[in-house]
Amino acid sequence: MKKVLPIALLFFMTNAHAEEQKCDNLDNADQFQLTVCAGKSLKEADDELNRVYRLVLAKFANDKVFIGKFKAAQRAWLVFRDAQLAALYSDTDPTITYGSSHLMCYANEKADLTMARTKQLREWLDDQVDGDICASSITMH
């Protein structure tokens, strides 16, 4: 329950204050503002991941074998992401170790992992074949 609460709190804070919070210039921002902006960045990264994921599914809808393996890879990546975050913030009560910056740091790391995965998924949307002799499903479709 302790791991769910910080994330739920982060999303509540993000949604409750997203419209009023400007995140372009955070030079004089307090921790609350930084945390809300980290939550906004995470939501944007997650939304983009989901958008690109749906585009890949649509592009390869006729290739059932690929779709099955692609979905399995995404499920495995979600397990990896959550395990990576748990390892990075492994304390029983990370707010004691990391203080008020914990939610911000957690959201920033999760957003970074999510953006890296989105970049990987985008490769399936690129139609360029570069002549790689180790061609994968990315270049063969």
C-alpha positions in Angstrom: 0.0 0.0 0.0 2.8 2.4 0.8 4.1 2.2 -2.8 0.7 2.9 -4.3 0.0 5.9 -2.1 2.9 8.1 -3.3 2.0 7.5 -6.9 -1.7 8.2 -6.3 -0.8 11.3 -4.4 1.5 12.5 -7.3 -1.3 12.0 -9.8 -3.8 13.7 -7.6 -1.5 16.7 -7.2 -0.7 16.7 -10.9 -4.4 16.7 -11.9 -5.5 19.1 -9.2 -3.0 21.8 -10.1 -2.0 21.0 -13.6 -3.8 23.8 -15.3 -2.7 26.5 -12.8 0.9 25.3 -12.7 3.3 26.7 -15.3 6.3 24.5 -15.8 8.3 26.4 -18.4 10.5 28.3 -15.9 11.1 26.6 -12.5 14.1 28.7 -11.4 12.2 29.9 -8.2 9.9 27.0 -7.8 9.3 25.4 -4.5 9.3 21.6 -4.0 5.5 21.3 -4.4 5.7 23.1 -7.8 8.6 20.9 -8.9 6.7 17.8 -7.9 3.6 18.8 -9.7 5.6 19.6 -12.9 7.4 16.2 -12.6 4.0 14.6 -12.5 2.9 16.5 -15.5 6.0 15.4 -17.4 5.3 11.8 -16.4 1.7 12.0 -17.6 2.9 13.5 -20.9 5.5 10.8 -21.3 3.0 8.0 -20.5 0.4 9.5 -22.9 3.0 9.6 -25.7 4.1 6.0 -25.0 0.5 4.8 -25.2 -0.1 6.8 -28.4 3.0 5.3 -30.1 2.1 1.8 -28.8 -1.3 2.1 -30.4 0.2 3.3 -33.7 2.5 0.2 -33.8 -0.4 -2.1 -33.1 -2.4 -0.5 -35.9 0.5 -0.6 -38.3 1.1 -4.3 -37.8 -2.5 -5.3 -37.1 -2.4 -8.0 -39.8 0.7 -9.7 -38.4 -0.7 -11.7 -35.5 2.6 -13.3 -34.6 4.3 -10.0 -34.3 1.4 -8.4 -32.3 1.5 -11.3 -29.8 5.2 -11.0 -29.3 5.1 -7.2 -29.3 2.5 -7.2 -26.5 4.5 -9.7 -24.5 7.6 -7.5 -24.9 5.6 -4.4 -23.6 4.2 -6.4 -20.7 7.8 -7.5 -19.8 9.0 -3.9 -20.1 6.4 -2.7 -17.7 7.6 -5.4 -15.2 11.2 -4.2 -15.8 10.3 -0.6 -15.3 8.5 -1.2 -12.1 11.3 -3.4 -10.8 13.9 -0.8 -11.8 12.0 1.9 -9.9 11.7 -0.4 -6.9 15.4 -1.0 -6.9 16.2 2.7 -7.3 13.9 3.7 -4.4 14.2 0.5 -2.3 13.8 1.9 1.1 10.7 0.9 3.1 9.8 4.5 3.5 11.6 6.5 0.8 10.2 9.8 2.1 12.5 9.5 5.1 15.6 8.8 3.0 14.8 11.2 0.1 12.6 13.7 1.9 10.2 15.9 0.1 11.9 15.4 -3.2 11.0 11.7 -3.4 7.8 12.0 -5.5 9.6 14.4 -7.9 12.6 12.1 -8.3 10.5 9.0 -8.7 8.3 10.7 -11.4 11.3 12.1 -13.2 13.0 8.6 -13.3 9.7 7.0 -14.4 9.3 9.6 -17.1 12.9 9.0 -18.3 12.3 5.2 -18.5 9.0 5.8 -20.3 10.6 8.2 -22.9 13.4 5.7 -23.6 10.8 3.0 -24.2 8.8 5.3 -26.5 11.9 5.9 -28.5 12.3 2.2 -28.9 8.7 1.7 -30.0 9.0 4.5 -32.5 11.6 2.4 -34.5 8.7 0.2 -35.6 7.0 3.3 -37.2 10.1 4.2 -39.2 9.8 2.7 -42.7 13.4 3.1 -43.6 15.4 -0.1 -44.3 19.1 0.6 -43.8 20.5 -2.7 -45.3 21.4 -4.1 -41.9 22.3 -7.7 -42.3 20.9 -8.3 -38.8 17.5 -7.0 -39.8 14.8 -7.5 -37.2 11.1 -7.0 -37.4 11.8 -3.3 -37.2 13.5 -3.2 -40.6 11.7 -6.2 -42.3 8.2 -4.9 -42.1 
